[in-house]
């Protein structure tokens, strides 16, 4: 039981760090980027559209020396695979179409949904860990909670896939790069989907174990 | 289809209380009560053996299969 409790604590700490990294750090980075873009817009009289976390695929296999190693001055080839693109337009020249507006709203709602879902999963997860630490492992309530977490991860996977897909779609409509293709190749959020499925599978094992425990408890 | 437990009938025949039986077979009164009320999912051979010995009966006197 001691080992079990240590693992629970490690899992909780890891989960909290992951949430911090994925939400708080992303928020801070996004805030800095947004602040920089806004300042640039005001200083230069421009409007902008941002397309974030895009997967880029080089159009050719040619290697270009397009950067320098500051440490020793040697030439480098910088090949970005993920990038955020900010497209600038002179003020008043770029109006969003109705379709773009609708997609933007859907994307915003999805983003909000992802954050809410993530925190809900976190709250349920903390409840489970606290329950486990009280040695309440084979309880019906925990099976329901783990089920919620598994489904939560699947929903998260689906939402971030749609969010990513819409982001790539909008970027491809507005931007075309000379050397890179904005790619749909990595839009599916396999991490969350696989995690959700693994959790649901483990939960089924726990459900079976709980059933056996009940039987064992009623064996005289 | 179910297994009917006639522990209460045998205890009445032997004029034995639940507490007395629980002391003699070394099973808690709570567990014996679960067995008596038919809520038990299974019974160990060792428990059945002890009950049969104390009540001087056969397993068939305590348990019956009903279609």
Interface residues (C-beta under 8 A of the other chain):
Chain A: X214 X215 X218 X219 X220
Chain B: X27 X31 X32 X34 X35 X39 X40 X41 X42 X43 X44 X47
